[in-house]
């Protein structure tokens, strides 16, 4: 739980002696109620939603007491909902976690017909299907809400969980039970059935909710998706129940028996079980038909009454879906074909440079605020210096070669959740005195040279750990969600401790010595503004709790360039322990040798990512920092996400010769999904060689080493296909 107190809380809550509630006129009460309710709602968002507390605990409590006193006298004010309804029950951070038995993945995106054609080609190639072989897809609207997984056991709803990071979500069962489209019991359902779909709010309900919120002085929502998310993730299920949420079922997780043989059939089954399924779902026989449906659904978009942001295509045959399997975070058998982005013109007021944790100098456009598709946009990414100059990655002109200057009128667009971008510049409105932007050659934060390596679009500060911006961004990443996620130590607190002279946090290891240093310093932290005895105690306890950390989270937290959560997961499950990972990275030589081959052999780990990780372990400064951190930790083993009954889990398998029933890519992906390591060469460590016709030297080596050799059919039997 983050400490609500923060150092800059002074004065914000207004401490003048208030008029006694008994003396307030109805009008004055309404005005004051609305003002305080908005303050409390804002503080709640900062505290729970953004992990960035804005007002002190005592001020927050004082506001809530006043609000309650006003409501006691004028109960009508709270009729449409009030932050007092959330007393002691924060809307987030207090849900229990649910580990998804089957991960909740996201979808890859397509933006045009060419992307869709490539999607179809990739699938055919993976499955070894000819270009003219029949291959059916479903097409259905992509609902712009938030995904939810509903678990039914013996026909009864037992659990509802948000997607979270895909592996672990929040338990929102009580809230889901209040949604009309979600049945509490199902007739004739499989014993175990996880139904997945989208929670959303329709336009009419959204408008009415916002009107009620505005009238009561409470927070209004920027769009229906935010309203749906904010309503579902309420700790008080009564608030969720009062919000008009809906649910479309479109997928499933764990199942005790198959729903059908096809996607269409499974959707029909979900419908017959009592779920709302999208009536625009269609069967298509190839990319051309998919494109036609996309056009049709896009044309219908404005009349649907709820937000959609694209059309999702899925391979219809579930056996083929199974063969195609998944990449790290997305299925190979589905894609989201997004609608074109929403656009608006505004003035670019300034270009700022932000220095990220990897030293990248990222230019940001500060815009005169403008509404784009219902959301106010004040910043847009400018990517890098070439982008500003009107050049693409390969030096080719973009925006017809028009550069971007301070003072320009620019066209902003946003698509889905992505950071807004600049699509175009209006040269006719360019101010006469506008000058081309000169990209800094030194780091604006530490003054070190900022250099661009060959082939890199980004200019980077060379200050490394000596650059305060990099150090502080690395620390923020370290404590972020998905990494150490320490309650009470968010981005704001990191900035404060980073600047602190007596009790500094300058590198991750410092977090774990904070309590001891504070004690040595006569426990001064609790006397500081923004801290109290309780919040300090909570903070130290939260830090203590994170001394034991999963290997995947630790690897992600290191903030190594190119290593996101999913690649950190891959590395953790491949190496299993910190000792194995650390020694492999220390011994690895970029581009050659056994450790390098092993690292780059992991499905999903490319050479760029691999080199980035190895590099970090070979830089003395970085290495020492990692060692100082690890000395304070108790690192849990990496989890292998494999079926426990898999006969090939942990085995090293080599495929050689021609495979006749599957492509090489399919064989590798299937084996890895079952927990096997697939290697390209045979050694004494190989457990199994699957040899097809024409197998040559690898099969001979296997024979001489006494490694078991089986044919493709035996392999398929072994893995139960
Ligand atoms: S299928 C394994 N179908 O889009 C993938 N997702 O960008 C299962 N979404 O996380 C997802 N409408 O929240 C699927 N008709 C639809 C969808 C849909 C919306 C969301 C879903 C997913 C996200 C991916």
Boltz pocket constraint, residues with backbone or C-beta under 6 A from the ligand:
constraints:
  - pocket:
      binder: B
      contacts: [[A, 104], [A, 105], [A, 106], [A, 107], [A, 140], [A, 141], [A, 142], [A, 143], [A, 144], [A, 145], [A, 146], [A, 147], [A, 197], [A, 198], [A, 250], [A, 251], [A, 312], [A, 331], [A, 334], [A, 336]]
      max_distance: 6.0
